[in-house]
Amino acid sequence: MTPDNAAQPSSESPTNAAPTNAERFSPLHQAHVDAGASFTDFAGWQMPVRYSSDLAEHHAVRTGAGIFDLSHMAEITVAGPDAGAFLDYALAGKLSAIDLLQAKYSLILNPAGGITDDIVVYRTKAQEYLVVANAGNRFQAFEALSARSARFDVTVTDRSDDVALVAVQGPVSRAILESTAGLTVDGDLSELKYYRALAGRFRDGAVLIARTGYTGEDGFELYLDVPDAAALWDALRAAGEPVGLVPAGLASRDTLRLEAGMPLYGHELSVSTYPAQAGLGRVVNLAKETDFIGRAASEEGPSADARVLVGLVAEGKRAGRADYPVYRSADAPVAEGVITSGALSPTLGHPIAMAYVAPSLARPGTEVFVDVRGTRIPATVTQLPFYKRQK
C-alpha cells in the first residue's frame, strides 16, 4: 500500500500558498527593508532570505543569537468541549493528553497515510488549542481540520492573518528576552522546559512565549497580535545587539535546521511519504484508543522496499543538493536514492545531506556515491542529527 501520490507542490511554492496570485508581506516587512534584507518568494510571501551573509547569520545563531520573522506561518485555533477528542481523531498524536501550555509535534495524515503537513500544537486553554502549520500548507491544513470537525463540538478558526510570529534562537536567547523592555512573563523563563510555553505581555498586548524552535539551539518563539509585532521586533533587537543578536533570514534557517536533522515539508515530507519512512513513526500514536485519519494505512505501513530517510556526510567541499541521485557504487547503473536537502555545513565544515535511500543502504557506516554534477562523490550514511548543541 502507498500513500496518495497526487501531485503536491513544495512548501516553497507560491501555487499552494494562497487562493490569489497577490504577493503577501509580513507585518515586519518595513523593518526588513530598513535592515537591508534581500527577499525571496516563500509560499507566496516576500520574506527576508538574508541581511548580511548566510554564513554570518548561521554562526551568530550557533554562538550568540539570531532573530527570525516567521509571520508567514499559519495559526489555526481549535476550541470547544470536544477540542481534545477532535484533535485525537484529526491528527496522528494524542493531543488530549498534553498539559496546559505544553506543545507537541504532530502530523496531519491523509487517509492513505501520507503526510498532509507537519505541525506543532499548543494547548492554550483547557478546551482550546493552537495549531501551527507550514506557510505553504495553510489552506490544506485548515481545510483538513475543518472537514474532520463535522461530528465534534468544536470551532476551527484560521487566525493566520491576525497573528505575528517572531523567533529568537541561540545560546543567549533567554538573556535577551529577560532584558527586553516592555516584555513581561507570567513565570520564570529559566525554568521553562523545551516544548512548553508561558503567557506573557508586551506593553498592553498578550504574548505566547514558547521554548521551541527549528535551529537546533535553545530559543523561543513569540506569538502576538500583528499590530504589536514591529514594536516587539525593535525591542528585542535593542536588547540583543549588545550580546551579538543579528537578524537572520530563511537561508541561514535552512542550514541550521539541516544540521539539526529537522525535516522540511516539500523536501523530506510530502503526501507521498509515510511517517515511518521519514523517521517519524514515533509521532503516530497507534496505542491511542480512538480511531484517527490515516490509522489503517499507518498500521499497514510502507512496503518493505520503501526508501527511508538517512543522513549523509562527505569530505571536501562539494556538497550534494536536493534531487541529486545517490548510487550504491561508483559505477552502479541505477540510482537507489535521492538527496532531499544538502549543503556544505557552516558549523561542521564538510558536506552534509538528508536523502531517501533503499533500506539496504540505510545502515550507518554504509558507503554510497552522490552524483554531484556528473562526478560521483563518496559519502557515508550517518544517523541524524548532524549537530547537537551542548546543554
Secondary structure, 3 states (H helix, E strand, C coil): CCCCCCCCCCCCCHHHCCCCCCCEECCCHHHHHHCCCEEEEECCEEEEEECCCHHHHHHHHHHCEEEEECCCCEEEEEECCCHHHHHHHHCCCCHHHCCCCEEEEEEEECCCCCEEEEEEEEEEECCEEEEEECHHHHHHHHHHHHHHCCCCCCEEEECHHHEEEEEEECCCHHHHHHCCCCEEECCCHHHCCCCEEEEEEECCEEEEEECCCCCCCCEEEEEEEHHHHHHHHHHHHHHHHHHCEEECCHHHHHHHHHHCCCCCECCCECCCCCHHHHCCHHHCCCCCCCCCCCHHHHHHCCCCCCCEEEEEECCCCCCCCCCCEEECCCCCCCCCEEEEEEEECCCCCCEEEEEEECHHHCCCCCEEEEEECCEEEEEEEECCCCCCCCC
